[in-house]
Amino acid sequence: MIDIYKHKLSNGLRVVVHPDKTTPLAAVNILYDVGARDEDPERTGFAHLFEHLMFGGSCNVSSFDEPLQRVGGENNAWTSNDYTNYYITLPAANIETAFWLESDRMLELNFTDENLEVQRKVVMEEFKQRYLNQPYGDVQLLARPLAYKRHPYRWPTIGMQLQHIEEATLDDVKEFYYKHYAPNNAVLSVSGNVDPEKVFTYAEKWFGDISQRDVPDRHLPQEPQQTDPRFCEVQRDVPAHLLHIDFHMCGRKHPDFFASDLLSDILSNGQSSRLVQRLIKEKQLFSDLNAYISGDMDPGLFTIVGRLMPGVSMKNAEKSVWKELSSMANKLVSDYEMQKVKNKVVSNLVYSEISFLNKAMNLAHYEMMGNVEEINKEVDHYREVDALRIKKIAQNIFVKDNSSTLYYFANKQ
């Protein structure tokens, strides 16, 4: 059970605190309710670009890293389809430094053409290295628009194309910032050796004077139900053929999410999982094979992806995968198999709570979803899933008309 203390500032900033006296450190985490799904289709990659711009200095602090390093702190950030998250870890005695730095860049960034150009080059280079010049790097650039036709999940967080970042102007950047980076569009979470009342005092001191902003209501185009199988085939200079299949599934807040997560674990979590045991070890069709869910807030994807062994045909590999998926949809999982995956999930959740940083990020995530108290019910939600529910979820997801299949062929084999 995680002890949770909450406070909301008059400007709308939600503050969540978990005291953890087992560490001398603290984590200060800010989660902004903006991700790749909030981008203009003609200007994608902006959420990720901002992850970089936020470290380029703010209106009163020219260097973000330098004052933090002086007090023994570290920081980083990540961007997803749904959110952008920034975190700082530092000695708890120096926590006010984190509040000062985070509040100043929430107030206003140092918007200059020079800063934009520096970060633009960094992001463009990342796009080239990770998505264009790396084996299998463009899989998401191919698979997402195959699975999604209307919803903005059809592009990855890096963006739809390099040109969108290349052509970004300072006015574009400012508009995105003032539209989404606001106290009333964020959650501040703190975990570590802290006193909740002191944290609330610091929050009022450093964030209380930042004005609310006119954050637009989110009205995203909804993805229509897929009614026929989709297919794409490419050839690339890679070491082995790759099979990639996406299925539409529920969003993060749907009651079926936990069963869908367990279903992916039954298929590929661990050496004794079904896909690993039968298609890698026994039949030796794949060198690696994974099943995972996207975990997106809006309806997301259930993905099966694996690299084929030399000499194995794509059709044979795909047929074998479908056989395993059909088995999930037609037969109940044994009690032993259910308990095994539940034990793994529960142990992972429990161990993750050892980290004060993980707790800070998870608290912010649950508060952003609507109720931070749900974090203490997560284990129960997984334990309540039964074999019949797994079977029904498999029947709903693993349908040909719900599939988008990418054949990623190696040029030479």
C-alpha positions as CSV (number, residue, x, y, z in Angstrom):
1,M,0.0,0.0,0.0
2,I,1.4,3.4,-1.1
3,D,0.6,6.3,1.3
4,I,-0.7,9.2,-0.8
5,Y,-1.1,12.9,0.0
6,K,-2.8,15.2,-2.4
7,H,-3.2,19.0,-2.9
8,K,-4.4,21.1,-5.7
9,L,-3.2,24.7,-6.4
10,S,-5.7,27.4,-7.4
11,N,-4.1,27.5,-10.9
12,G,-5.1,23.8,-11.4
13,L,-1.7,22.1,-10.7
14,R,-2.3,18.8,-9.0
15,V,0.3,17.8,-6.4
16,V,0.7,14.2,-5.3
17,V,3.2,13.1,-2.6
18,H,4.4,9.8,-1.2
19,P,6.9,10.0,1.7
20,D,9.5,7.3,1.7
21,K,11.9,7.5,4.7
22,T,14.0,4.5,3.5
23,T,16.1,6.8,1.2
24,P,17.9,10.0,1.6
25,L,16.9,11.0,-1.9
26,A,13.7,12.4,-3.6
27,A,12.2,12.4,-7.0
28,V,10.3,15.4,-8.4
29,N,8.3,14.4,-11.4
30,I,6.1,16.5,-13.7
31,L,3.7,14.9,-16.1
32,Y,2.2,17.1,-18.8
33,D,-1.0,16.0,-20.5
34,V,0.4,16.3,-24.0
35,G,1.8,13.7,-26.4
36,A,2.1,12.8,-30.0
37,R,-1.7,12.4,-30.3
38,D,-2.1,16.2,-29.7
39,E,0.0,17.2,-32.7
40,D,-1.2,18.7,-36.0
41,P,-0.9,16.0,-38.7
42,E,1.1,18.5,-40.8
43,R,3.5,19.2,-37.8
44,T,4.2,15.9,-36.1
45,G,7.1,15.3,-33.7
46,F,6.5,18.4,-31.7
47,A,5.8,16.7,-28.4
48,H,9.2,15.0,-28.7
49,L,10.9,18.1,-29.9
50,F,9.6,19.8,-26.7
51,E,11.2,17.2,-24.6
52,H,14.5,18.5,-25.9
53,L,13.6,22.2,-25.9
54,M,12.7,22.0,-22.2
55,F,16.4,21.5,-21.4
56,G,17.6,24.5,-23.4
57,G,17.1,27.1,-20.7
58,S,14.1,29.0,-19.4
59,C,13.2,32.7,-18.9
60,N,15.3,33.1,-15.7
61,V,17.6,30.1,-15.8
62,S,20.0,29.9,-18.8
63,S,21.2,26.4,-17.9
64,F,19.0,23.7,-16.5
65,D,21.6,21.1,-15.8
66,E,24.3,23.2,-14.2
67,P,22.5,24.3,-11.0
68,L,21.0,20.8,-10.6
69,Q,24.4,19.1,-10.8
70,R,25.7,21.5,-8.1
71,V,23.3,20.0,-5.6
72,G,23.9,16.4,-6.7
73,G,20.8,16.0,-8.9
74,E,20.1,14.2,-12.2
75,N,17.3,14.6,-14.6
76,N,15.7,13.1,-17.8
77,A,12.5,12.9,-19.7
78,W,10.4,10.8,-22.0
79,T,7.6,11.3,-24.5
80,S,4.8,8.9,-25.4
81,N,1.7,9.1,-27.7
82,D,-0.2,10.4,-24.7
83,Y,2.1,12.3,-22.3
84,T,5.4,14.0,-21.8
85,N,7.2,13.3,-18.5
86,Y,10.1,15.1,-16.8
87,Y,11.8,13.9,-13.7
88,I,14.6,15.0,-11.3
89,T,16.3,12.9,-8.6
90,L,18.4,14.6,-6.0
91,P,19.2,14.6,-2.2
92,A,16.0,15.3,-0.4
93,A,17.6,18.2,1.5
94,N,18.1,20.0,-1.8
95,I,14.6,19.4,-3.2
96,E,13.7,23.1,-3.5
97,T,16.2,23.4,-6.3
98,A,14.1,21.0,-8.4
99,F,11.0,23.1,-7.7
100,W,12.8,26.3,-8.7
101,L,14.0,24.8,-12.0
102,E,10.7,23.1,-13.0
103,S,8.6,26.1,-12.1
104,D,10.7,28.4,-14.2
105,R,10.5,26.3,-17.4
106,M,6.7,25.9,-16.8
107,L,6.5,29.7,-16.6
108,E,8.3,30.3,-19.9
109,L,11.1,28.8,-22.0
110,N,14.0,30.8,-23.4
111,F,12.6,30.9,-27.0
112,T,15.3,31.8,-29.4
113,D,16.0,30.8,-33.0
114,E,19.4,29.5,-31.8
115,N,17.9,27.1,-29.2
116,L,15.4,25.8,-31.7
117,E,18.1,25.2,-34.2
118,V,20.2,23.3,-31.8
119,Q,17.4,21.0,-30.6
120,R,16.0,20.6,-34.1
121,K,19.3,19.2,-35.3
122,V,19.5,16.8,-32.3
123,V,16.0,15.5,-33.0
124,M,16.6,15.2,-36.7
125,E,19.8,13.2,-36.1
126,E,17.9,11.0,-33.7
127,F,15.2,10.4,-36.4
128,K,17.9,9.4,-38.9
129,Q,19.8,7.2,-36.5
130,R,16.9,5.3,-34.9
131,Y,14.4,5.2,-37.7
132,L,16.2,5.5,-41.0
133,N,19.7,4.2,-40.5
134,Q,19.1,1.3,-38.2
135,P,18.0,-2.3,-39.0
136,Y,14.2,-2.5,-38.7
137,G,14.2,1.1,-37.6
138,D,11.3,2.1,-39.9
139,V,8.9,-0.7,-38.7
140,Q,6.8,1.8,-36.7
141,L,6.8,4.2,-39.6
142,L,5.2,1.4,-41.7
143,A,3.1,-0.4,-39.1
144,R,1.3,2.5,-37.4
145,P,-0.3,4.0,-40.6
146,L,-1.3,0.5,-41.6
147,A,-3.2,-0.1,-38.3
148,Y,-4.5,3.5,-37.9
149,K,-6.2,5.5,-40.6
150,R,-7.7,8.4,-38.7
151,H,-6.5,8.5,-35.1
152,P,-3.2,10.4,-34.5
153,Y,-1.6,7.2,-33.1
154,R,-0.9,6.6,-36.8
155,W,2.5,8.2,-36.4
156,P,5.2,7.5,-33.8
157,T,6.4,10.0,-31.2
158,I,9.4,10.9,-33.3
159,G,7.0,12.2,-35.9
160,M,5.5,11.2,-39.3
161,Q,8.4,12.5,-41.4
162,L,11.6,14.4,-40.9
163,Q,10.4,17.3,-42.9
164,H,7.9,18.3,-40.1
165,I,10.7,19.0,-37.6
166,E,12.9,20.5,-40.3
167,E,10.3,23.1,-41.2
168,A,9.2,24.0,-37.6
169,T,9.3,27.7,-36.9
170,L,9.7,29.6,-33.6
171,D,6.1,30.7,-33.9
172,D,5.0,27.0,-34.3
173,V,7.0,26.1,-31.2
174,K,5.6,28.9,-29.1
175,E,2.0,28.1,-30.0
176,F,2.5,24.4,-29.0
177,Y,4.1,25.4,-25.7
178,Y,1.4,27.9,-24.6
179,K,-1.3,25.5,-25.7
180,H,-0.1,22.6,-23.6
181,Y,2.5,23.5,-21.0
182,A,0.4,24.9,-18.2
183,P,-0.2,24.2,-14.5
184,N,-3.8,23.2,-15.2
185,N,-2.5,20.6,-17.7
186,A,0.1,18.9,-15.4
187,V,0.6,16.7,-12.4
188,L,3.5,17.3,-10.0
189,S,4.4,14.2,-8.0
190,V,7.1,13.8,-5.4
191,S,8.4,10.6,-3.7
192,G,11.2,10.1,-1.3
193,N,12.4,11.4,2.1
194,V,10.0,14.3,2.2
195,D,7.3,15.8,4.4
196,P,4.0,16.2,2.4
197,E,3.2,19.6,4.0
198,K,6.6,21.0,3.1
199,V,6.2,19.8,-0.4
200,F,2.8,21.5,-0.6
201,T,4.4,24.7,0.7
202,Y,7.1,24.5,-1.9
203,A,4.5,23.9,-4.6
204,E,2.6,27.0,-3.6
205,K,5.8,29.1,-3.4
206,W,7.2,28.1,-6.7
207,F,4.2,27.2,-8.9
208,G,1.4,29.1,-7.3
209,D,1.9,32.4,-9.2
210,I,2.0,30.7,-12.6
211,S,-1.3,31.6,-14.4
212,Q,-3.6,29.0,-15.9
213,R,-3.6,28.8,-19.6
214,D,-6.3,28.2,-22.1
215,V,-5.7,24.5,-22.7
216,P,-7.9,23.3,-25.6
217,D,-10.3,20.4,-25.0
218,R,-9.1,17.2,-26.7
219,H,-11.4,16.2,-29.6
220,L,-9.4,13.6,-31.5
221,P,-10.7,11.8,-34.6
222,Q,-11.8,8.3,-33.5
223,E,-10.5,5.3,-35.3
224,P,-13.3,3.4,-37.0
225,Q,-13.6,-0.3,-36.4
226,Q,-11.4,-2.3,-38.7
227,T,-13.5,-4.5,-41.0
228,D,-10.9,-6.3,-43.1
229,P,-7.3,-7.5,-42.8
230,R,-4.5,-5.1,-43.9
231,F,-1.2,-6.1,-45.4
232,C,2.1,-4.4,-46.3
233,E,5.3,-6.0,-47.7
234,V,8.7,-4.4,-47.9
235,Q,12.3,-5.4,-48.5
236,R,15.2,-4.0,-46.6
237,D,18.9,-4.6,-46.0
238,V,18.5,-6.5,-42.7
239,P,19.9,-9.8,-41.4
240,A,16.6,-11.7,-41.2
241,H,12.9,-11.6,-42.2
242,L,10.6,-10.1,-39.7
243,L,6.9,-10.7,-39.1
244,H,4.9,-7.9,-37.5
245,I,1.1,-8.2,-36.7
246,D,-0.9,-5.5,-35.0
247,F,-4.4,-6.0,-33.5
248,H,-6.7,-3.2,-32.2
249,M,-7.4,-3.5,-28.5
250,C,-8.9,-1.4,-25.7
251,G,-7.4,1.7,-24.1
252,R,-5.6,2.0,-20.8
253,K,-8.7,2.9,-18.7
254,H,-10.9,0.1,-20.1
255,P,-11.7,-2.8,-17.7
256,D,-10.3,-5.3,-20.3
257,F,-6.8,-3.7,-20.2
258,F,-5.5,-5.9,-17.3
259,A,-6.7,-9.2,-19.0
260,S,-5.1,-8.0,-22.3
261,D,-1.9,-7.4,-20.5
262,L,-1.9,-10.9,-18.9
263,L,-2.8,-12.4,-22.3
264,S,0.4,-10.9,-23.8
265,D,2.4,-12.3,-20.9
266,I,1.0,-15.8,-21.4
267,L,2.1,-15.6,-25.0
268,S,5.7,-14.4,-24.6
269,N,6.8,-13.4,-21.1
270,G,9.6,-15.8,-20.2
271,Q,11.2,-19.0,-21.5
272,S,8.2,-21.1,-20.7
273,S,5.6,-18.8,-22.4
274,R,3.7,-20.3,-25.3
275,L,5.3,-18.5,-28.3
276,V,8.8,-19.0,-26.9
277,Q,8.3,-22.6,-26.0
278,R,6.5,-23.7,-29.2
279,L,7.7,-21.5,-32.0
280,I,11.3,-20.8,-30.9
281,K,12.3,-23.8,-28.9
282,E,10.3,-26.6,-30.4
283,K,9.6,-25.6,-34.0
284,Q,12.6,-23.3,-34.3
285,L,10.8,-20.9,-36.6
286,F,11.8,-17.7,-35.0
287,S,15.0,-16.5,-33.4
288,D,13.0,-14.1,-31.2
289,L,9.2,-13.6,-30.9
290,N,7.3,-11.2,-28.6
291,A,3.8,-10.2,-27.8
292,Y,3.1,-6.9,-26.1
293,I,0.5,-4.2,-25.7
294,S,1.0,-0.5,-26.4
295,G,-0.8,0.6,-23.2
296,D,-2.1,3.8,-24.8
297,M,-4.8,5.9,-23.2
298,D,-7.0,5.7,-26.3
299,P,-7.7,2.2,-27.9
300,G,-4.2,0.8,-28.6
301,L,-2.5,-2.1,-30.2
302,F,-1.7,-5.7,-29.3
303,T,1.4,-6.6,-31.2
304,I,3.1,-9.8,-32.3
305,V,6.6,-9.4,-33.7
306,G,9.4,-11.8,-34.4
307,R,12.5,-12.4,-36.6
308,L,12.5,-15.6,-38.6
309,M,15.2,-18.3,-38.6
310,P,17.1,-18.7,-41.8
311,G,15.2,-20.8,-44.4
312,V,11.8,-20.3,-42.8
313,S,9.1,-19.0,-45.1
314,M,7.0,-16.0,-44.0
315,K,3.8,-17.8,-44.8
316,N,4.7,-20.8,-42.6
317,A,5.8,-18.5,-39.7
318,E,2.6,-16.5,-39.9
319,K,0.5,-19.6,-40.0
320,S,2.1,-21.0,-36.9
321,V,1.6,-17.8,-35.0
322,W,-2.1,-17.8,-35.9
323,K,-2.4,-21.4,-34.7
324,E,-1.2,-20.3,-31.3
325,L,-3.5,-17.3,-31.2
326,S,-6.4,-19.5,-32.2
327,S,-5.6,-21.8,-29.4
328,M,-5.8,-18.9,-26.9
329,A,-9.3,-18.0,-28.3
330,N,-10.6,-21.6,-28.3
331,K,-9.2,-23.2,-25.1
332,L,-9.1,-22.1,-21.5
333,V,-5.7,-21.3,-20.0
334,S,-4.8,-23.8,-17.2
335,D,-4.9,-22.7,-13.6
336,Y,-1.1,-23.2,-13.4
337,E,-0.4,-21.0,-16.4
338,M,-2.7,-18.3,-15.1
339,Q,-1.1,-18.3,-11.7
340,K,2.4,-18.2,-13.2
341,V,1.8,-15.0,-15.2
342,K,-0.1,-13.4,-12.3
343,N,2.8,-14.1,-9.9
344,K,5.2,-12.5,-12.4
345,V,3.1,-9.4,-12.8
346,V,2.5,-9.0,-9.1
347,S,6.2,-9.4,-8.2
348,N,7.2,-6.9,-10.9
349,L,4.7,-4.4,-9.6
350,V,5.9,-4.9,-6.0
351,Y,9.5,-4.6,-6.9
352,S,8.9,-1.5,-9.0
353,E,7.6,0.2,-5.9
354,I,11.0,-0.2,-4.3
355,S,12.2,2.6,-6.5
356,F,11.1,6.1,-5.3
357,L,11.5,7.4,-8.8
358,N,9.1,4.7,-10.2
359,K,6.6,5.6,-7.5
360,A,6.8,9.2,-8.4
361,M,6.2,8.5,-12.1
362,N,3.4,6.0,-11.4
363,L,1.6,8.4,-9.0
364,A,1.6,11.1,-11.7
365,H,0.3,8.7,-14.3
366,Y,-2.6,7.5,-12.2
367,E,-3.5,11.0,-11.1
368,M,-3.5,12.1,-14.8
369,M,-5.8,9.1,-15.6
370,G,-8.3,10.5,-13.0
371,N,-7.6,8.9,-9.6
372,V,-4.2,8.4,-8.0
373,E,-5.8,6.0,-5.4
374,E,-6.2,3.4,-8.2
375,I,-2.5,2.7,-8.0
376,N,-3.2,0.7,-4.8
377,K,-5.8,-1.4,-6.6
378,E,-3.7,-2.4,-9.5
379,V,-2.5,-5.7,-8.1
380,D,-6.2,-6.7,-7.3
381,H,-7.2,-5.9,-10.9
382,Y,-4.7,-8.4,-12.2
383,R,-5.6,-11.0,-9.6
384,E,-9.3,-10.8,-10.5
385,V,-8.7,-11.9,-14.1
386,D,-9.8,-15.5,-14.8
387,A,-9.2,-17.9,-17.6
388,L,-12.6,-17.3,-19.2
389,R,-11.9,-13.6,-19.4
390,I,-8.6,-14.3,-21.1
391,K,-10.4,-16.5,-23.6
392,K,-13.0,-13.9,-24.4
393,I,-10.4,-11.2,-24.8
394,A,-8.4,-13.4,-27.3
395,Q,-11.6,-14.1,-29.2
396,N,-12.2,-10.4,-29.5
397,I,-8.7,-9.4,-30.5
398,F,-7.3,-12.2,-32.6
399,V,-9.6,-11.8,-35.6
400,K,-8.3,-11.7,-39.1
401,D,-10.4,-8.6,-39.9
402,N,-8.8,-6.9,-36.9
403,S,-5.2,-7.6,-38.1
404,S,-2.6,-5.4,-39.8
405,T,0.3,-7.5,-41.0
406,L,3.7,-6.3,-42.1
407,Y,6.0,-8.7,-44.0
408,Y,9.5,-7.2,-43.6
409,F,11.8,-9.2,-45.9
410,A,15.6,-9.3,-45.8
411,N,17.1,-8.6,-49.2
412,K,19.5,-11.5,-49.0
413,Q,19.1,-14.8,-47.1
